[in-house]
């Protein structure tokens, strides 16, 4: 019976260490995910705000990602007469 006590203590200690490490790991993963999601949301919000700001100027402006790009213009500006025509033979937006 005396040999069972040290084994039980060791098992309990290992279980407690494992449990603490598991909780720390899951909290770390939550923190990394939370920070990443907040950074993504902030970047998305900033990008949309910049597009809106440029669109309010009623001028054509380029939007690119990687090697793809398009020229955009605010359609609400078409009736104002101050919208620029597409440059370099770009197709006009409808």
C-alpha positions in Angstrom: 0.0 0.0 0.0 2.8 2.4 0.7 4.1 2.0 -2.9 0.8 3.1 -4.3 0.9 6.5 -2.6 4.0 7.8 -4.4 2.6 6.6 -7.8 -0.7 8.3 -7.1 1.1 11.5 -6.2 3.2 11.4 -9.4 0.1 10.8 -11.5 -1.7 13.7 -9.9 1.3 16.0 -10.3 1.6 15.0 -14.0 -2.1 15.5 -14.5 -2.0 19.0 -12.9 1.0 20.0 -15.0 -0.7 18.7 -18.2 -3.9 20.5 -17.3 -2.1 23.8 -16.6 -0.2 23.6 -19.8 -3.3 22.8 -21.8 -5.2 25.8 -20.3 -2.2 28.1 -21.0 -1.9 26.8 -24.6 -5.6 27.3 -25.3 -5.6 30.8 -23.8 -2.5 31.6 -25.9 -4.3 30.4 -29.1 -7.3 32.5 -28.2 -5.2 35.6 -27.7 -3.3 35.1 -31.0 -6.7 34.6 -32.8 -8.2 37.6 -31.1 -5.3 39.9 -32.0 -5.2 38.6 -35.5 -9.0 39.1 -36.0 -8.8 42.6 -34.6 -5.9 43.5 -36.9 -7.7 42.0 -39.9 -10.9 44.0 -39.1 -8.9 47.2 -38.6 -7.1 46.8 -41.9 -10.4 46.1 -43.7 -12.1 49.1 -42.2 -9.1 51.3 -43.1 -9.1 50.1 -46.7 -12.8 50.7 -47.1 -12.6 54.1 -45.5 -9.8 55.0 -48.0 -11.8 53.8 -51.0 -14.8 55.9 -49.8 -12.6 58.9 -49.3 -11.1 58.6 -52.8 -14.6 58.0 -54.3 -15.9 61.2 -52.8 -13.4 63.2 -54.8 -15.3 62.3 -58.0 -12.1 61.3 -59.8 -11.1 58.0 -61.2 -8.7 56.1 -58.9 -6.8 52.8 -59.2 -7.5 49.8 -56.9 -4.9 47.0 -57.1 -4.1 43.7 -55.3 -1.1 41.8 -56.4 -0.8 42.1 -60.2 -4.6 42.7 -60.7 -6.1 46.1 -60.8 -9.0 48.2 -61.9 -9.9 51.9 -62.1 -12.9 52.9 -60.1 -15.1 56.0 -60.0 -18.2 56.9 -57.9 -21.3 56.5 -60.0 -23.0 59.3 -58.1 -20.5 61.7 -59.6 -21.5 60.9 -63.2 -24.2 63.5 -63.3 -22.0 66.3 -61.9 -19.9 66.7 -65.0 -16.6 66.7 -63.1 -15.8 63.0 -63.4 -12.7 62.3 -65.5 -12.8 60.1 -68.6 -10.9 56.8 -68.4 -7.3 57.2 -69.2 -5.1 55.0 -71.5 -8.1 53.5 -73.3 -9.5 51.8 -70.2 -13.1 50.7 -70.6 -15.6 53.1 -69.1 -17.6 52.0 -66.1 -21.4 51.8 -66.3 
